[in-house]
Amino acid sequence: MKKWIFLFLVSAANSAQAQTPPPGVGPAELHFAALNGISIEESSRRLNLRMEAGRVTSAIVSEMKGRYAGHDFSEEPMRVTIRLTGSSDEPRRLFHTPYGGVEVLFEGGAPHSMEQLRSVVRSGKLRQLLPDADGIGVDVKKGVLYVAIPDEGAVKAATIENDEIQSLLGVPVEFRRSHSKTRSLAGSPVRAGGRAVNNNDFCTFGFRAYSPSGEAGFVTAAHCPDLLRYESVPGNTENVVLNLPVDPARSRWDAAHDVQWHPMPANADATWTIFMNYFGSEAIAALADPLTELIDGWEGFLILCHRGTRTGWSCGVLDELHHQPANNVCNNQACTDNWMRFSSAAPQELLCDGGDSGGPVVMNGLIPVAIVSAADSEGPHPGQCNSIIAMPLGRVQDAIGVIVN
């Protein structure tokens, strides 16, 4: 996929000495603590409560799938509002978790369910009407189908024709200007987040994965070069350099996948660790078990962080689990609508640029969830990265037969 920019971690403080992060503390906890002026412990609690609220919402979405029309939430206290089609006399629900309570309210009167809106995306009708659209998706907060277009003039023209388009589709459509044409980001111990280099081309290595025979390797994006040189992150005491050719039988770049696997030589130690900036110093942190199933209802709750070769760590908010990118992201095939999208939401700043493709995406607790494929970005600086498209780890095994672990 074409270049998507990665998020840069905001440190909460500086330190003259390298420190080891506590178990389970990752870039999401540090970012959220700095953003809200709270302790790392309180940051961890709030992010865990968000995750519990996401689980509660997911369960209700499954229960009311035919009527579910989106959701939003507020914090301190945690209150989730779920919109439904038709009238709603659903009583509020209260849930108790180890991290605090979750109150769920229901609001009726929505004209269309999420499933109805997503069926329009899957039908391909909107892509036929607007073939140059940069991305198509469903906004769960607003309950509308949206189209991202890179040119401001094209947005205005499409907006003028919006009544006709909505009449043909039968659902509301919102037009949004993307920053730029969505593009791919190719640019002894081996760790997640390591640099992936081929002459002047850069990518980023994602997570360790095993072949069916038990051979260890690392995954990255399939639009990256076949031969990549692994390099440790600058500023770390390690100085590991390895040439890692791709296994051609384990590479897939198509409508729903962007992943390839590079096996490790026998003398390399493929570890379940990641490079992490901790209070101004490069440190090594242990990863948690990967999350391979993200389900409807998690949107908005999760803070996702990624590491890129060019941009380091940065974080954003999970917006969509059913994003349909432009065809150039999918090797010029018609993309499916099961790509993950996370974005920079003020005051959070997401960073992304060429070289971030294939890099690791984690949530709180250093839980791996995806690898980066592409981004809507104008450059590596704050304010230039609008959003990132990523491939969930749950699709890696079916795509190329390796298990991320």
N, C-alpha and C positions, 0 to 999 in steps of 0.2 A: 504494500500500500504506500501511498505517497506520504510525505513527511508530516507527522503529527508531533507536536512539541510536548515535552515532559515537565513535570512539576518540580519546583525548587523548594526545598525544605527551609522554612524560616526557623532559625535557632532561637531558643528562648534566652540564651545568655552566652557569654564567651568564657573560655577557660584556657589557661596557659598550658595545662597538661591534658594528654589524651585520657579519656575516661571510657569505661566500659558501660554500655547502657544496661539497665536492669532487664531481667527476662520479660519479654512481652512488650517492652517499650520500643516503639518504632517511630518513623517520621510522622505518622498521623497524630500520635499522642503529643509529640513535640510541637508540631504545627498548630494543633488545636489549643494547646496551652498558651503558646505565644499570642495567638489570635485573640484569645479571650482574657488574657492576664490572669490565668489560674495555675495552680500547681499541676505537675505531671500526674499526680494521683487523682486529682479531681478531673483532669482531662480524660484519663482512662475510664473513670466511672461514667462520665457523660457519654463517651463514645460507645461504651458497652450498653448503656441505656438506649442509645439510638439503635444499636443492633437488635436489642430486645423489642423495641417498638417496631422495627422492620419485620421481625418474625411475627409479631402479633398482626400487623397489617397484612402480611403475606397470607396468613391463615384465613383472615376475613375475606381477602380477595378470592381465595379458592372457594370459600363458602358461598360467596355472592358473585361469582364470576360473570354471570349474565347481566348483572346490574351495576357492577363496579365501574365508576366513571372518573376515577382519579382520587388523589389524596394530597393533603398538606399537613404540616405539623408545626407546633411551637414548643419551646423548651422552658424548663424551670417554672412551672411543672410541665412534664411531657404530656402534650395533648395532641392527639391525631384526629383530623377531620376527614372522613371518608364520604365522597359523593356517590350517590346512587341515582339510577334512572327511576322515573316514577315517583310517587309520593313515598315518604319515609316516616314510619312511626316507630322505627327501631330505637329501643332505649339505649342510653349510653352504656358502655361497658368499662369496667375497671379491672386492671391486671396488676399483680404485684410481682416484681422481679427482684433479684439480689441487688440491683443498682438503683431502684426507685420505682415508683408507680407509673403506669401508663393508662391514661384515660382516652377512650375512643368515642367520638361523637359522629353521628350520621346526618347527612344533609341530602334531601331528595330534590327532584326536579331537573336533573341533568338530562339534556336532550339525546345524548348518545353515550353508549358504554365504551370502555376502552377496547373491548373486543371488536365492536363495530368499526371504530376508527382504525384499528390495526388491520382489519380485513380489507379496508380500502388501500392501505399501503401495500399489502401482499398481492392485491389484484393487479398491480402494475399500471392502473389507469392514470394515476397522477404522474408517474414517470413518463408515460406516453405523452401527456399534455405538456410536461415541462422536462424534456430530456436533458437539459443542461443544469438541472438542480444539483446543488452540491451535496445535499443530504435531505432525507425525508424522515420524519419521526412523529411521535405523539407526545405532547407535553402533559404529564400526569397532573401537574399543579393546575393548569388552566383548562384541561379537558378539550384541547383542540389538536388537530393535525397541523403540523407546520412544515414549511419548505424553506430550506436555506439556499440562498442564491448569492454568488460572490459579487455581482455587479449591481450597484445602487440603481442604475437606470432600469435594469431588468426587473428589480424588485418593484419599482414604481409601475412599470408596464404590467406586471403580473397582478399587482394590487388593483389596477383599473379593471382588469378582466376577472376579478375575484368572484363577483356575483355569478358570472357565467360558469366558472370552474366549480363553485360550490353547488350550483344547480345540477351540474352533470354528475357530481360525486355524491351529493346528498348529505354532506357533512361540512362543518366549518373548517376553513383553511386559513392559516396565518402565515404571512411571508416575512422572512427574516434575512437580513444581509449578513453573510459570513465575511470574516476578515479577508480571506483569500481562498483560492481554489484548494480544496482538501488535497493534501499530498502526503506521500509516504515520507518516512524520516530516515531513509538509509543514508546514510552518512557513516609451580608445584601445587598449592591449593588454588582451586578455581571457584569463584563465588558469583552469585547472582549480582547483576549490575556492572559486571566487568566490561571494559571497552572492547568493541569488535571492529577491527580495522582491516581494510584492504586498500593499500596505497593511499589515495586521498578520499576514499569512501569510508564512512563511519556508520556503525549501528551499535546496538547495545545487547549484551547477552541477558537472557531472561533467567529461567530457573533450571535446576538439575532435573533430568528425566532419565528413566531407565527403559531400555529395549526389552522385549519379551525374554531375551536370553540373559538379562541382568547386566548388560553393558551400560555404563554411565555416560551421560553426555549432557549438553545444554541446549535448550531451545531458544530460538530467536525468530524474527519475522522472515518469511520465505521470500520477500522481495529484496532482501539483503543479498550481498554477493555469496557465492558458494564457498569460497575459501576466505576464512576470516582469521585474523590473528588476535588471540586473546591477550589483553593487557590488564594488569591491575589498575585500580583507580589511582590517579596521581595524588600524592600526599600521604598515601599509606606506606607503611614500612615494607610491605611485600613488593617484590619486583619479578612477577611471574609473567613470562611471555611464551605462548604456545600457538603453533599454526594448526588450525582445526578445520579440515575440509568437511563439507556437508555430506551426510549419507543421502545420495540421490533418491533412494527408495523411501526416504522419510522427509519429504518436502512437499508442501501443498499450498498453493496460492490460487484460490478460486472464489466463488460467490459467497462462501461462508467461512473460509479459512485463510490464514496468513501465518504459517508456522513451518519451521524446518529444524532439524536436529543435527547437532555436531557431536559425534562421539569423542570421548576423551582417550588419549593414549594411556597405556597400562600404567605408566609411572606417574600419572597425574591423580591428584586427590580431588575428585568432584564433591564439593561439600554442600550441605544444606544450610548455607549461611549467606549473608548479604553485606555489601559495603554500606555503611551508614554514617552520615555526618552527625556527630553527637557533641553538642556544645562547642562547635568550632573545630573539632578534631575528627579525622577519619578513624572510624572504629569498625569492628566486625560484630555482627549480631546474628543470633540463631533465628531461623524462620520457624513459624508455626506450621501446622498441617494446612495444606491448601484447601480453599473453599471451591468446590467444583460445581456447585449448584446455586446460582443466584436466581431467585424467582420474583415474579411480579409483586410489587408492594415494597421492595427495598429502595426504590428510587427516592432520592432526596435525603435519606437517612445517613448513607455511608460517605465518609471522607476517604477518598482514594488518593494514594501517593505513588509516584513513579520516579524512577531514576533513569536519566539519560546521559549518554556520553558527553554531550555538549552542555546540558543544562543542570546536571546534578539532580537533587531531590526537589520536588514541589508537589503540591496537593490541590485537589479540587473536589467537587461534589458529584456523586453519581446521579446523572439525569435520566438516562434511558438504558433499558435492556433490550429494546426492540428498534434500534436505529438502523436505517437503510442508507448507507453511504453512496456516494457517486461511483460509477462503474470503474473509474481509474483506481479506486482503492481495492477493487476485487479482480485485478488482472484483466480489466476491460470486459468482465462478465457482469450480468445483472445481479447486483448484490442482494442477498437475503436481508431480512429485517431483524436478525438476531445478533447484531453487533452491539457492544457496550459503548456508551458515550458518557464522558465526564467532563465537567467544564469549570472554568474560573468564575466563581461567584463572589462579587465584592462583599467583604474586603479581602477575600482570599485571592491570591495571585497564582495562577498556573503558568508554568514555563514549559515551552516545547520548541524544538528546532531540529533541523537535519542532523541525523546521528542518533536520535532517540528511539528509532524503530527497534522493536524486539525486546525493549527493556522491561524490567519487572514492574508490576502494579500490585501494591499491597493495600490492605485496609488496616484498621486498628488491630493491635496485637501481633503485628507483622505477619498477618495471614495473607498468603499469595492468592490473587484472584484472576489475573489476566496478564497478557503481554501487549505492548503498544504496537499499533499498526500504522496509524495516520493521524493527522491533526489539521485543524483550521488555525493557521499561524502565519504571522507576518515577520517573525524573527524571534530571537532568543530572550528578549528583554521583557520585564514586567509590563503587562498591558497588551502584549502582542500575541499571546496565546489565548484563543477563545475556547477551544475544546479539543479533546483527544478521543480518538476511536481506538478501541482495544478489543482483542479476541479473548473471550473467557476461557479459563483453563479447562473447563469441563468439556470443551470440544477438541482438545489436543489428542487424547487417546484415540478417539474415533477417526481423527484426520490422518495421523501418521503412526499410530500403533505404539506410542511410548507413554509411560506413566510419569507424570510430574510428582516428585516426592524426594 
